């Protein structure tokens, strides 16, 4: 299958590396709003790819099977609208948009036109993540009682000095919607939807930025399980994100690509291998492109097989809804219901 790429920012090179290694999907071309920058990107990372001169030129290319969009979220609506009109399936980098309402509008647009849409939540593609979901669904943990979700990351001020980064206008927020959304999505994928939250959000003395670099929340899942969530980019030098799930039969600890399951009878099992970095430190791109490759190839197969992808855009709205509720709770100081998506 053939894919086009829209956007040539920080994460775009990871997508290109994944496509280069793929025997299933070929990169045909790249489009960016700044044509000179797009040309330089192609020369550096994918010299055999075409540089589209405009979005209409891209959508008119009949050889394209789907499009990968890696633009900032504030540039999504116009692009996705054009792709939908051309009946081109779309795989979007997270987040879908800046707010829950805007993200829901994009998802609704894709569904109205029966265009397949997915989101790059690559942490779902880890071997250890897939194993934990299988264990949970198989009942080996028992009923879920409680969970702990942690994202103790670090970003230097130079990261936020880039125009628009960490702002509501371009990104839709700070650590929650830009970084912690991955781990939050993983927790929802494992444990199901959240019913309500109590949250605090703030900008610490470590950064000068528009939105939050620290967030904490108490989450209650529809299953009745409770969880704590802490996420930050102010913890130097940064550490791996983690999810701990306590069940009536066992405790599961997922961290840095390794899953440890400790049964209440004393048995312990380990699955997966150390990921050697997930982007939690000073270098936000210090992670493998293999997970991206898995998601891209799954999306390609989902189109061919006419099935749902690993993370559909509709499914991705769950994390948006929890972040929206956390923001409302942080402003009001009250426990807040999560809007059903």
Secondary structure by P-SEA (a helix, b strand, c coil): cbbbbcccccaaaaaaaaaaacccccccccccccaaaaaaaaacccccbbbbccaaaaaacccccbbbbbccccccaaaaaaaaaabbbbbbcccccccaaaaaaaaaaaaaacbbbbccccccccaaaaaaaaaaaaccccccccbbbbbbbbbccccccccccccccccccccccccaaaaaaaaaacccccccccbbbbbccccccccccbbbbbbbccccccbbbbbbcccccbbbbbbbbbcccbbbbbcccbbbbbcccbbbbbccccccccccccccccccaaaaaaaaaaaaaaaaacccccccccccaaaaaaaaaaaaaaaaccccccccc
